[in-house]
Amino acid sequence: MRIRHIAYGMATFLPGVQALRSRLQPGVMKEHTDSARYCYSVWLRHLVRASENGLNVWPEAVAELGPGSSLGVGLAALITGSSRYYGLEIVDRAGVEKNVEVFDELVELFTRREDIPAPDEFPRVKPMLENYDFPAHVLDGDRMLAALDGSRLESIRDSITTGGGMIEYRAPWHEADVIEKRSVDMIYSQAVLEHVDDLSSTYRAMALWLKPGGYVSHVIDFKSHGLSAAWDGHRACSDFVWRLVRGRRPYLLNRAPMSEHLDMLELHGFEARCREPYESEPTVSAEKLAPRFRGMTEEDRACASVFIQASRDG
Ligand SMILES: C[S@@+](CC[C@H](N)C(=O)[O-])C[C@H]1O[C@@H](n2cnc3c(N)ncnc32)[C@H](O)[C@@H]1O
């Protein structure tokens, strides 16, 4: 583990240090969703893959875990025809001004039917696609014409500025009752589930929120997020040192491997429709792993990130 991250984690036990969190939490507080092009790329990638996997590509209600510094991915969902967006965060960082700015840029991107920003622009963003052309087979002319109607866009903009209407943003959220049961068609997240402390309750909540036939679409990043030099170095860290690194940060990494997510999906009645691991060579030898990781499978050890889509019938 990098010493500065251990030192910062320990410092968070001191009163006042948390107030400086966003400036002093290197490697964790990334502001990707400040970029409209990033949000556009992420939304369209989830949508294109949903289409390939025979899932609903026109979800009426969508929910996102961990939107980050703007609600841009959810705004892209609203612009392309969804009528309700729930954004659930643990730290409130998405301000109205930023959301309006990202929204205006997104409208321009969709109006131009811009191609999906590809790996040359966002090399680390998953899922990967075979083709980054604007997905006219999913967002056809009629759908886009209706979606980009001026009064519809005005309603989305009003919802951003008033904090109501088509948008419900909860930060922090803790309980499943923030969203009505069986009311959501699609739940997605981008690089969030590796941070969630209570994975079991979160998967349970997702199962409750989905309408029958609804689905989840998640990218989970298992890398160390810069906490160690090696991508998998955080797995060499003992539970004791890990507690110091975590300190009183609002979140860090739960270190759950892919198989734990797959087990939870199964436990909560999800059927996997796509499971796409992105592999990297493990750098920590089996004997150097912290005791809790020594039983990890080779597949888990090599899995640097995964894209999962899973549906739920009942
Ligand atoms: C790496 S950032 C990803 C943000 C954004 N999705 C993106 O693509 O850039 C992880 C986000 O997860 C949020 N987060 C952590 N724990 C969470 C939880 N239990 N529920 C919702 N969001 C959470 C953090 O506040 C942070 O905004």
The ligand as an SDF file (V2000), in Angstrom:
LIG
                    3D

 27 29  0  0  0  0  0  0  0  0999 V2000
  -15.3910    5.9110   -8.7810 C   0  0  0  0  0  0  0  0  0  0  0  0
  -16.7820    6.9000   -8.4360 S   0  0  0  0  0  0  0  0  0  0  0  0
  -17.7640    6.6230   -9.8920 C   0  0  0  0  0  0  0  0  0  0  0  0
  -18.6770    7.7820  -10.1850 C   0  0  0  0  0  0  0  0  0  0  0  0
  -19.3840    7.6950  -11.5350 C   0  0  0  0  0  0  0  0  0  0  0  0
  -20.3150    6.5930  -11.5550 N   0  0  0  0  0  0  0  0  0  0  0  0
  -18.4200    7.6270  -12.6760 C   0  0  0  0  0  0  0  0  0  0  0  0
  -18.6350    6.8200  -13.5910 O   0  0  0  0  0  0  0  0  0  0  0  0
  -17.4650    8.4070  -12.6980 O   0  0  0  0  0  0  0  0  0  0  0  0
  -17.6430    5.9840   -7.2110 C   0  0  0  0  0  0  0  0  0  0  0  0
  -18.8870    6.6700   -6.7040 C   0  0  0  0  0  0  0  0  0  0  0  0
  -19.6060    5.7350   -5.8960 O   0  0  0  0  0  0  0  0  0  0  0  0
  -20.2210    6.4770   -4.8520 C   0  0  0  0  0  0  0  0  0  0  0  0
  -20.6170    5.5320   -3.7950 N   0  0  0  0  0  0  0  0  0  0  0  0
  -19.8330    4.9020   -2.8840 C   0  0  0  0  0  0  0  0  0  0  0  0
  -20.5820    4.1210   -2.0890 N   0  0  0  0  0  0  0  0  0  0  0  0
  -21.8570    4.2360   -2.5230 C   0  0  0  0  0  0  0  0  0  0  0  0
  -23.1010    3.6690   -2.1260 C   0  0  0  0  0  0  0  0  0  0  0  0
  -23.1780    2.8100   -1.1040 N   0  0  0  0  0  0  0  0  0  0  0  0
  -24.2180    4.0310   -2.7990 N   0  0  0  0  0  0  0  0  0  0  0  0
  -24.1630    4.9040   -3.8270 C   0  0  0  0  0  0  0  0  0  0  0  0
  -23.0150    5.4600   -4.2590 N   0  0  0  0  0  0  0  0  0  0  0  0
  -21.8830    5.1440   -3.6140 C   0  0  0  0  0  0  0  0  0  0  0  0
  -19.1740    7.4930   -4.4840 C   0  0  0  0  0  0  0  0  0  0  0  0
  -19.6620    8.5760   -3.7450 O   0  0  0  0  0  0  0  0  0  0  0  0
  -18.6450    7.9050   -5.8650 C   0  0  0  0  0  0  0  0  0  0  0  0
  -19.3710    8.9740   -6.3960 O   0  0  0  0  0  0  0  0  0  0  0  0
  1  2  1  0
  2  3  1  0
  2 10  1  0
  3  4  1  0
  4  5  1  0
  5  6  1  0
  5  7  1  0
  7  8  2  0
  7  9  1  0
 10 11  1  0
 11 12  1  0
 11 26  1  0
 12 13  1  0
 13 14  1  0
 13 24  1  0
 14 15  1  0
 14 23  1  0
 15 16  2  0
 16 17  1  0
 17 18  1  0
 17 23  2  0
 18 19  1  0
 18 20  2  0
 20 21  1  0
 21 22  2  0
 22 23  1  0
 24 25  1  0
 24 26  1  0
 26 27  1  0
M  CHG  2   2   1   9  -1
M  END
$$$$
